[in-house]
Amino acid sequence: MLSLKNLSKRFGGVVAVDRVDLDVAAGEVHALIGPNGAGKTTLIHQISGSIASDSGEMHFCDRNITQMRPHDRVRAGLARSYQITSIFRRFTVLDNLALAVQARSGTSFSFWKPVARENALFDEARSIAAQVGLSEKLDATAATLAHGEQRSLEVALALATRPKLVLLDEPMAGMGPEESKRMIELIKRIRAQVAVLLVEHDMDAVFRLADRISVMVNGRLIATDRPEKIKMNAEVRKAYLGDELAA
């Protein structure tokens, strides 16, 4: 579904992403792990189009998206979440999702009739809220949601674009154990309809969710394999995981 070839990015003298080759298959959860500063988020920015690459190519669903603008990538089926939660904090959950559905559909709210009459749009927004466990929070202002609920809403905004692949950048950052558990269950549910490229530091979550894991260190991928093989990889343990996960 997604294929990166020889992708690189420099910031002055710093090589943030160094000739990365990476493939994400349809229907899989592919985790990208590594220490802070490894280049993971820069790579996600390149894939989403918010940062231009210095070299290399990206193909998504057999289309070359290397020069494609971010909003065109979303239309092509590529959506993302962010390390720092990005939602419309003053709007309700339902309005957040309705706006996302409206943006994807290309329709507009009518100036001449109440917004509530846009039945199909709001019905889809409610359906997406149910997918992520926010049905009881439709009328809540997004700013009043708990941290984990805000992260779920952000995932819901990505789902509203009807993506084929969603990029999740540290979705469990700042969460307690119960919130993390709910996010893991959410990702398990959405993988039935979309592929996922997951950047995450919670290794318990990574090993529970991922079909394959790629390990990034100093801008380069040092390994890509199934979770059980990654656990046993001596180079990966030395660079990031530590010996305790080899047991």
N, C-alpha and C positions, 0 to 999 in steps of 0.2 A: 504493500500500500504506500509506504513512504520509503524513499531510498536517497540517502545522502552519499555523495561521492567526493572525496578529497576536499571537504569543507574546511575553510580556515577563516580566522578573524584575528586581526592585530589591533591593539590600542597603543599607538606609539611603538615603544620597544618591547611591549608585553604581548606574547602570543597567547591569546585566551583560548582559541580553538585551533588545533594543529592537525590539519589533513585528516579529518574524521570521516570514516565510512561507517554508515549505520543503516540498517534496514528494520522497518517495523511491518509485521505481517498483518493482514486483515484478521480481526477477531482476537488478537492477542493483547495482553497487558505486558508491555515492555518497560522495565524499570531502568532508569539511568541513575547510577549512584556514584559517589566519590566524595572526597574531602571538600571543605569550603575552599572556594577559589579555584576549583578544578576546571571551571568553564561550563558547567552544566546549564546554568541559567542563560549564559550568552548563547549557547547552542539552541536553547528553546526560543530565544529572541530571533535568532536567524531563521529557524523553521517557521515561526509565525510571521516573519517579515518585518518586525519592528526594528531589526538591525540588519543592514546589508552585509553580505559576506564579501571577503576580499578575493576569494577564489573558491572553486568547486561548483557542484551542481546539486540541485534538489529536484526530485521527481515525486509527484503525488498522484496516485491513481492514473499513472501513465501520462501525466502532463508535466512539462518542465515548469516549475514554479519559481525558479531561481530569481527572476526579476519581477515576479508578480507582487502587486501591492497587497498589504495586509487584509484589507476588506475583500479583495478578490479571492484571497486564500480562504477566507471564511465562507464565501459563496461556493467555493469548490469543495467544501466539506472539512476544513481544518479549523478547529476552535481551540481556545486555551483558557486556563486560569492563571492567576498570578501569585507570587510569593506573598505580596501584600494584598489583602482582600480588596477587590475592585467591584463595588456595587453602587447603586443609586441609594445612598443612605437615607435621604429624606422621603423616599417613596415607599409605599407599602410593598410587601412581597409580591402581591398580585400585579401591581403596576410595574414593578421591575420586570417581571416575566412577560407581561403584555407588551411592553416596549421592545423587549428582545424578539418576541414573535413577530411584531409589526415590522421591525427592522429587517428581519429575514424575508418576510413575505413580500415586502415592497409596497404594501398597502399603507394607508394613512388613516388616522382617526378623523371622523367627520366633524367639521366645525359646526354643522347645523343640527346635530343630534347628540344626546348624552353618550359619553364614552361607554357606559354600561350596556348600550345596545349593540356594541361590536361583539356579538355573541360568539362567533366562531373563534375570534382572537382570544377572548377571555376563557373560553372553554379549553383551548389548548394550553393556556397559561396555567389553569387549574390542574390539568392533567400532568404537566411537568412538575408542578409543586408536589403532587402526590408521589411522583417517582422518587423524589429526593426527601420525602418525609416532612414536608412543610404545609400539608393541607390544613393544619390547625392554626397556621400563622399567616394566612392569606391577607388579613387586614392589619397585621403588625407592621409598623414602620421598620425598615431594614436596620436602622441604627440601633433599635432596641433589642435585636436578636442576640442570643448568645454567640460567642465566637464560632463555635462549631456549626451553628445554624447559618451564620453568615457565609461560612465556607461552602456549606451545602447549597446556599442560594447562588453563589458564584458558579458552582458546577452546573446548577440548573440553567443559568444564563447561557452557558456554553451549549448545553443540550438543546436550548431553544433554537439554535441555529441549524438543528438537524445535522450534526457533523458525522463524518465517517471516521474521523480520528480526533480525539481530544487530548491536548497537552496539559497535564496537571503538574504545576510547579509547586512542590512542597505543600500539598493540600492539608497535611496534618500538622503543619507548623503551629506551635503555640497551643496545641490541644492537650487536654488531660486524657487519661486512659479511656474513659467512657466515650468522650467525643471521638477519639481516634477509632474506637471500635465501631462507632456508627458510620464514620467515613469509610472504613474498610468494607463494611456491608454495602454502602452506597456504590462504591467502585465495583464490587462484585456484581451488583444489579445492572449497572450501566454497560458492563462489558458484553452483555448479551446483545447489545445493539450497536456499540461503537468499539473501535480499537482504542487503546490508551497508551500514551507514552508518559510515564510517571517518573518525576524527579522527587526523591524522598530520602530523608535521613533516618526515618524510623525503620530499622532493619527488620523488625518483627513484621511490620506491615508489608515491606517489600517481599520478604520470603513467603508470606502467605498469599500474596496477590500475583506475583510476576510469573509469566510463562518463560520469559528470558530476561536476563540482566546484563546490561553493559556497564562497565566500570571505567570512569574517566578520572585521570590523574594528570595534573599539569597540562591540561588542554588536549590530551591524547587519550584515545580508548586503548586500554591495556588488555581487555578481555570482554568477550560476549559469549554467554553460554546459559544453559539451564541453571536454576538456582542451586541444585545439589552440586553441580560442577564448580560454580562460582565459590561456594563455601570451601571447597577443597583446593582451590587454586592458590598456590604458595605466593605468587606475585601479588595477588589481590589481598590476601591476608596481611602481607607485609606492608602494603601501601595504604590499606584502609580498614579492613574488617577486624584485624587482630586474630590471634590464635583461638580465642574462646568460641568463635562460631564454627570452627572446624570439627567440633565434637559431634 
